[in-house]
Amino acid sequence: MDIENNIEFEPVNDFDMDKTPPGPLKPRICPCGCEKEFQPRRRDQIYYNSQHANYAYNHGKRKEKNKNRSIEEKALRKNDDILDLHFKMDQIDNVAECFLKILISQGFRSRYHIGMTEKFDKVYYFLYRYNFYLFKDENNLDKIKIYKR
């Protein structure tokens, strides 16, 4: 009986010696940019946690996907702001008319618009708050008519 009480047990797995992870999955490095090494709990776990996954999506895929969209929206907003300025200054009977060169010198780009329609042989272009159409006056100068939507 004394022999059974004095037996010491040694641990079967000593993880300090071989430094192997306790699970069947190998440690991974988080691809969000933090370079943190972690032990995945599931086979499909890519990121360290959901905050790292959100950061990678918002600063990676989403940013690349919406790159051109933000450039176009910026141009549309700038066009709308320029038309707003000239409509407030040159408005007569809810229509403003001015030279296209003045608008172009302020950064207006007529190719950026959200829609267009044709009425009575005139092509009207749409922005967020304004409609406009381009024409030539009697001196063959390019002009623009601005209408509030």
N, C-alpha and C positions, 0 to 999 in steps of 0.2 A: 504494500500500500504506500509506503514511503517513496518508492520509485515513481509511482504514477503522479504524485503531487509535486515532485521536484523536476518534472520534464519541462524544458523551455521550448517554445515553438518559435521558429524563424518565419518571417513573412515569405510567402510564395513569390510575389512580384515586388521587386524593389525598383520603383520607377526613377529613383535618384541615380541609379547606376547607368541605365541605358537610355534614359530620357525619351522613351517612346510614349506617344499619347495613349490615353486609356481607351479610345474607341477605334473602330475599324477605318474611320475616315482620316486622311492625312490633314495636317494643318494647312491652312490657306492664307494668302495675303489679300487683304481687302483691296479691290480694284478701284475704289472711289478716289484714290490719290493719297490716302493717309498712310499707306504701306504698313498697316497694322496686321500682325500675324494673329490668327485666331483658330480655334478648334471648332469646325462646323458641327452643329447638332443634327442637321439633316443633309442628305445627299445633294439636294438642290440649293442649299444655302450658299450664296455667292458673296454677299456683303456681311460685314460684322454685325450690323443691326439695321433697323428700318431707317434710322437717321442717316446712316451712310448710304443706303440705297437711294433715298430721296435726294441727297446732295449730289450723287453721281448722275441721277436723271436730270435734275435741274441745271447742272453745270456741264453736262455732256451732251447726251442725245437731244434733249429738248432745245438747248441753245443752238446746236448745229441745224436742227430742223427749222427753227423759227428765225434764222439769221436774215434771210432775204425778206421775210414777212415784216420784220421790224424796220428795214430800210424803206420798203414800200409804204408802210403806214406813216413813217416820218415824213416822206415826201407828200403824201396825201394831206396830212395835218398842216404842213407848211403851205401848200397850195390853198387850202381852206382859209388859213389865217391871212394870207395875202389878199385873197378875194374879199374877206371880211373887212380888211382895212380900206380897200378901194371902194367897196360898196357903201361904207359909212361916209366916206369923203365925197364921192361923186354921185350919190343917189339922187335921181329925179324920177318921180312917179314909180318908185320901187324897181327901177332899172338903173344900173350904172354902166357907163361906157367909157373906156379908156384905151390907150395905146398898149399893144402887146409888149413892145420893147421895154416899157417901164416895168411891167410885171416880171418879165424875164430878168431884168437887171436886179430885181429883188429876190430872185431865186425860184420863180414860178416855172413849173415844168408841165406843159399842157398834156403830155403823154400819160401822166398819172391822173387817173379818174376812176370812179367806181362804176360808172355806167354811161350809156349814151343812147339817144333816140333820135330819129329823124322826123321832122315835121315841116311841111311846106318847103322842101328842098334845103332845109337848114339842119345841121347836125348839132344837137344839144348834148353837152357833156355834164355829168353829175359828180359833185363832191358831197361831202357830209352835209353842209348847210347851204350850198349854193349850186346853181346851174349856170353854165356859160356857153356861149357859142362864139366862134371866131369868124371874122369876115374882113373884107378889104373895103376901105372907104373910097370916095371919088378920086383921091390922090394916090390910090393904089398902096396905101399904108395898112399894115395889119392892125386890126382893132379887136376888142373883145367886149361883149355885152354880158353883164353879170346880173343874175336874177336870184332872189332869195327863195329857198325852197319852202 
